[in-house]
């Protein structure tokens, strides 16, 4: 008697239908939670299930594009031509990451629902967590993006690099502390804006402002 599969084709279809509904409704957060749950449920060794899940979602993406008049050009910098080429991906995990990026592009292409909403959410998260982990993987996680896709989309949308924005947000907050909070020491400000050491903070601050933090504070206290 053959061993049953950990996830059946029927289950894949049911999960796929839930994903389709979230995509059609523009429910970005719900979509990516369901997406991650789907691929977490498929064992790495079950290549057949990976391929079936891939083709179910690929068919949904094509139908969504046709319905909404979306072309491959709308999805740049994503390589939309690879959607129906399973062999274009080196591993099953890379194929799933590609699908995730494709879904990101569909949910944020011009004319789609919630266009730009991710950018506002990302900036708000950065501003609220300047003293915490702002690595690329963490930032991508907050907006349900693939990290490499987030970098490309951010640059395409804003014309600047993501971590240029992070650095400027840190320095803007530091300048506010220096001007408005005279009791805070420089090393305390460095910690509050996410720098591991006061020396590193001073180097970065001087590079961007041409003054050390102490000189900047003195200039604005006159």
C-alpha positions as CSV (number, residue, x, y, z in Angstrom):
1,X,0.0,0.0,0.0
2,X,1.5,3.4,-1.1
3,X,2.3,6.0,1.5
4,X,-0.1,9.0,1.5
5,X,1.1,12.4,0.6
6,X,1.5,14.9,3.5
7,X,-0.6,17.4,1.5
8,X,-3.1,16.2,-1.1
9,X,-3.9,17.7,-4.5
10,X,-7.4,18.6,-3.1
11,X,-5.8,20.5,-0.3
12,X,-3.6,22.4,-2.7
13,X,-6.7,23.4,-4.7
14,X,-8.5,24.6,-1.6
15,X,-5.6,26.6,-0.5
16,X,-5.1,27.9,-4.0
17,X,-8.7,29.1,-4.1
18,X,-8.2,31.0,-0.8
19,X,-5.1,32.6,-2.3
20,X,-7.0,33.5,-5.4
21,X,-9.8,35.2,-3.4
22,X,-7.2,37.2,-1.4
23,X,-5.4,38.3,-4.6
24,X,-8.7,39.3,-6.3
25,X,-9.6,41.3,-3.2
26,X,-6.3,43.0,-2.9
27,X,-5.8,41.6,0.6
28,X,-2.0,41.8,0.6
29,X,-1.4,40.8,4.2
30,X,-3.8,37.9,4.1
31,X,-2.4,36.7,0.8
32,X,1.2,36.4,2.0
33,X,0.2,34.8,5.2
34,X,-1.7,32.1,3.2
35,X,1.2,31.9,0.7
36,X,3.8,31.2,3.4
37,X,1.5,28.7,5.1
38,X,1.0,26.8,1.9
39,X,4.7,26.4,1.1
40,X,5.6,25.7,4.7
41,X,3.1,22.7,4.5
42,X,4.8,21.1,1.5
43,X,7.8,18.9,2.4
44,X,11.0,19.8,0.6
45,X,11.2,16.3,-0.9
46,X,7.7,16.3,-2.4
47,X,8.7,17.7,-5.8
48,X,5.3,16.8,-7.3
49,X,3.4,18.9,-4.8
50,X,5.8,21.8,-5.3
51,X,5.2,21.7,-9.0
52,X,1.4,21.3,-8.6
53,X,1.3,24.3,-6.2
54,X,3.5,26.3,-8.6
55,X,1.3,25.7,-11.6
56,X,-1.9,26.4,-9.7
57,X,-0.6,29.8,-8.7
58,X,0.9,30.5,-12.1
59,X,-2.5,29.9,-13.7
60,X,-4.1,32.3,-11.2
61,X,-1.6,35.0,-12.0
62,X,-2.2,34.7,-15.7
63,X,-5.9,34.9,-15.2
64,X,-5.5,37.9,-12.9
65,X,-3.3,39.7,-15.4
66,X,-5.8,39.1,-18.3
67,X,-8.7,40.3,-16.2
68,X,-7.0,43.5,-15.1
69,X,-5.2,44.3,-18.3
70,X,-1.7,43.9,-16.8
71,X,1.2,43.2,-19.1
72,X,4.7,42.0,-18.5
73,X,6.0,45.5,-18.8
74,X,3.8,46.6,-15.9
75,X,5.6,44.1,-13.7
76,X,9.2,45.2,-14.4
77,X,11.8,44.6,-13.1
78,X,10.4,41.2,-12.6
79,X,11.0,38.6,-15.4
80,X,7.4,37.8,-16.1
81,X,8.4,35.4,-19.0
82,X,9.7,32.9,-16.4
83,X,6.2,32.3,-14.9
84,X,5.4,29.2,-17.0
85,X,9.0,27.9,-17.0
86,X,9.4,25.7,-14.0
87,X,12.9,24.8,-15.3
88,X,13.9,28.4,-15.1
89,X,14.3,28.0,-11.3
90,X,17.2,26.1,-9.9
91,X,15.3,24.7,-6.8
92,X,11.8,24.4,-5.6
93,X,12.4,27.0,-3.0
94,X,13.7,29.5,-5.6
95,X,10.5,28.8,-7.6
96,X,8.4,29.6,-4.6
97,X,10.4,32.8,-4.0
98,X,9.8,33.8,-7.6
99,X,6.0,33.3,-7.2
100,X,6.1,35.4,-4.1
101,X,7.8,38.2,-6.0
102,X,5.3,37.8,-8.8
103,X,2.4,38.2,-6.3
104,X,4.1,41.3,-4.9
105,X,4.4,42.8,-8.3
106,X,0.7,42.0,-9.1
107,X,-0.5,43.6,-5.9
108,X,1.6,46.7,-6.4
109,X,1.7,47.3,-10.1
110,X,0.2,50.6,-11.5
111,X,-3.6,50.5,-11.3
112,X,-3.7,47.7,-8.8
113,X,-5.3,48.1,-5.4
114,X,-3.2,49.4,-2.5
115,X,-0.6,50.9,-4.9
116,X,2.0,52.6,-2.8
117,X,0.5,51.4,0.5
118,X,3.5,49.2,1.1
119,X,5.8,52.2,0.9
120,X,3.9,54.2,3.5
121,X,3.9,51.1,5.8
122,X,7.6,50.5,5.3
123,X,8.5,54.1,6.1
124,X,6.3,54.1,9.2
125,X,8.0,50.9,10.4
126,X,11.4,52.4,9.9
127,X,10.5,55.6,11.7
128,X,9.1,53.6,14.7
129,X,12.0,51.2,15.0
130,X,15.1,53.2,14.4
131,X,16.8,51.6,17.4
132,X,16.0,48.0,16.4
133,X,16.9,45.5,13.6
134,X,16.5,47.2,10.3
135,X,18.2,44.6,8.2
136,X,16.9,43.9,4.7
137,X,15.4,40.6,5.7
138,X,13.5,42.3,8.6
139,X,12.2,45.2,6.4
140,X,11.1,42.8,3.7
141,X,9.2,40.7,6.3
142,X,7.3,43.7,7.5
143,X,5.8,44.3,4.0
144,X,5.6,40.7,3.0
145,X,8.2,41.1,0.1
146,X,11.0,39.0,-1.1
147,X,14.2,40.9,0.0
148,X,15.8,41.3,-3.4
149,X,12.5,42.4,-4.9
150,X,12.0,45.0,-2.2
151,X,15.3,46.5,-3.0
152,X,14.5,46.7,-6.7
153,X,10.9,47.9,-6.2
154,X,12.0,50.6,-3.7
155,X,14.6,52.0,-6.1
156,X,12.2,51.9,-9.0
157,X,9.5,53.6,-7.0
158,X,11.5,56.3,-5.2
159,X,14.6,56.7,-7.3
160,X,16.9,56.0,-4.4
161,X,18.3,53.1,-2.5
162,X,16.4,51.8,0.5
163,X,19.2,52.1,3.0
164,X,19.9,55.7,1.9
165,X,16.4,56.3,3.3
166,X,17.2,54.4,6.5
167,X,20.4,56.3,7.1
168,X,18.7,59.7,6.5
169,X,15.9,58.7,8.9
170,X,18.4,57.8,11.6
171,X,20.3,61.1,11.1
172,X,17.2,63.2,11.0
173,X,16.1,61.8,14.3
174,X,19.6,62.2,15.8
175,X,19.6,65.9,14.7
176,X,16.3,66.4,16.5
177,X,17.6,64.9,19.7
178,X,20.7,67.0,19.5
179,X,18.7,70.2,19.1
180,X,15.8,69.4,21.4
181,X,17.1,67.1,24.1
182,X,20.3,68.8,25.6
183,X,20.4,66.3,28.5
184,X,20.9,63.3,26.2
185,X,24.5,62.4,25.8
186,X,25.9,61.6,22.3
187,X,26.3,58.0,23.1
188,X,22.7,57.8,24.3
189,X,21.5,59.4,21.0
190,X,23.7,56.9,19.1
191,X,21.9,54.0,20.8
192,X,18.5,55.6,20.2
193,X,19.0,55.8,16.5
194,X,20.4,52.3,16.1
195,X,24.2,52.8,16.0
196,X,26.2,50.1,17.7
197,X,28.9,52.5,18.9
198,X,29.3,56.2,19.4
199,X,32.4,56.3,17.2
200,X,30.5,54.8,14.3
201,X,27.7,57.2,14.8
202,X,30.1,60.2,14.9
203,X,31.8,59.1,11.7
204,X,28.5,58.7,9.8
205,X,27.1,61.9,11.2
206,X,30.1,63.9,10.2
207,X,30.2,62.4,6.7
208,X,26.6,63.6,6.0
209,X,26.6,66.8,8.0
210,X,30.2,68.0,7.9
211,X,30.0,68.4,11.7
212,X,30.4,66.0,14.6
213,X,27.3,65.6,16.7
214,X,28.9,67.8,19.4
215,X,29.7,70.5,16.9
216,X,26.2,70.3,15.5
217,X,24.6,70.6,18.9
218,X,26.8,73.6,19.8
219,X,25.9,75.3,16.5
220,X,22.2,75.0,17.2
221,X,22.5,76.0,20.9
222,X,23.8,79.5,20.1
